Each structure stands twice: as C-alpha cells, then as structure tokens.
Amino acid sequence: MRAEAGRIDPPMLRAAYAECERLARAHYENFPVASWLVPARMRPHIAALYAFARTADDFADEGRRSAEERARLLDDWQRRLHGCVIEDNVTAEGDRDPHDRVFLALGATIRSCNLPVSLFDDLLSAFRQDITTHRYESWDALLDYCRRSASPVGRLVLRIAGYDDPAMDRSSDALCTALQLTNFWQDLDRDWQKGRLYVPVEDVEACHARVQDLDDRRLTEPWQCALAVVTARTRELFAAGRHVCDGVGGRLGHELRMTWLGGMRILDRVERVDYNVFMFRPALGRADMPALLWGALAWGLRPAKKS
C-alpha cells in the first residue's frame, strides 16, 4: 500500500530493492554486480538496473518463446519502463505481477538519481536486435550493437555514482564494449550452438575461415587468425577504458579496476589457449580474486601488464 497519494510506502520500497538484489545474486556473471566493493548507497540502485536488464535479456533469449512473443514481452517491458518514472503509475502491492517490484525499485532509482530513460531504451533496442540478428557484417555494426547493449550500463552506473562527464562516458563506453566483446570470444562455442556468431563476417572472410569448421568444433588456423584480429581490437578498447578506472575514486574505483583486470585476464587466457575455446572456456574463479583485488589496490603504482 501507499502511505499517501504520491508517496510509496518505505517498507514496500525496501522489499522491492531486496527482490532486485536477490535477482542479481541469483545469476552468475564474469564480473561483479553490486558487490561489496560498491558503496552501500549505490547497491540497491545498481541491483534495480541489473534486475531490469537481466529480465529483459531473458525475454530476448530464444528459450521456448516465438520471436513474436519475445518482441511483445519487450514492448510491454518498455511500456512499464516509461510508466514507472511517474510514481503514481507503479503498482506498489507487488502481488499481481512478480515484476511489479522491479519497476517499483527502478522508478525510484530513476527519479532519485536523475537517470536518462533513453539509456534504458537503448538497452531494449539491443535486446530486440538479439531476436532478429545473429551475425554482424562489419566491426562497425558490432560496435553499434555494443553501443546499445553494453555502454548504457556503464553510463548509468556513473550517473548513480554522481559522475556526469563526457570524457568519462567515452572511456566507460570503451570498457563496457571491451568486456562484452571478451565475453563473445570466450563464449564462441556456446553462442555458435545457439546459431550466433559475433566475429564480423568481413574478418571471417579476410582470414578465409569457414563457418562449417565451427559445426565440427574445430579451431583452424584461419579461425585463429580471425580471433587474433578481434582480440587485438578488444585490447585497444580496454586501453581506452583505463581512464574511467583512473578517474573514479573510492570503493567504486576499486570495483572498476577489478572489472578491468578481470576482463583482461580472460582475454589473456583466450589467447593463451590459441583461441581454442572449444577445448577450454576461459573464465574467472575464486582463485583469481586475490590477484584481482591486489591489482586493484596497487593500480597506478606501475604500468599495466598482462595478467
């Protein structure tokens, strides 16, 4: 219930944020989500952002739903997004639809942090693209997808933290794109099993790689060539993403540095196995955490080098 018109009952809002945090903890990710390093005041807001994006991503995933049904779910998600910004449009009871609590929390976060709704719209446009697009002709086309699927998250986190600076935004965009691309190269096998391939067609053709070899789970020399090309570009994006790690202070700065170091460590491992992710999928584990934490604490004391 609402305490009065125009105000959301505080216990109900706390329960909504708690549900978002539960959703964030329930999904494994390569990189931390609302971890203990993030300032406590930011954690509920980041969890609300994550719950919104994670659920929309699940809608876009193939699953058992038709393309039409997935598009309809995303359309409804966008309608609810725009509705939640207006406090009186949010259902506070949270018992008619389990997603009500996500939008109750998200609306409060958007209002209190003054977040641009257009960034959430960008995310949804990328999720819609996932339904129809499974190959990318060029590197520019892939970067445009990342601009809408990855970059908005970084910009939203910066706004939640109180940063609003164009140079920081550009560096954040580079880091978020590098992290997403690293995930693509790491998951080449998994994505291909779903009919998706993120290595641009122009690079596949330039290296004379054959998609038929992926069906046989064979990492040939031409495929090593193509993956070497895209991982080199990904490293350039990580380099451009260092500025945001340098520019953000406090605990969030340590979080960003750990994320940067973790992404680079996975990219190193992809290269170390000669890109043969069919035989070994590089990932981070608990054993990596001490080195990443130390690297974040020692950040700036010496030039960055391979993990």
Secondary structure, 3 states (H helix, E strand, C coil): CCCECCECCHHHHHHHHHHHHHHHHHCCCCCCCCCCCCCCCCHHHHHHHHHHHHHHHHHHCCCCCCHHHHHHHHHHHHHHHHHHCCHHHCCCCCCCCCCHHHHHHHHHHHHHHCCCHHHHHHHHHHHHHHHHCCECCCHHHHHHHHHHHCHHHHHHHHHHHCCCCHHHHHHHHHHHHHHHHHHHHHCHHHHHHCCCECCCHHHHHHCCCCHHHHHCCCCCHHHHHHHHHHHHHHHHHHHHCHHHHHHCCHHHHHHHHHHHHHHHHHHHHHHHCCCCCCCCCCCCCHHHHHHHHHHHHCCCCCCCCCC
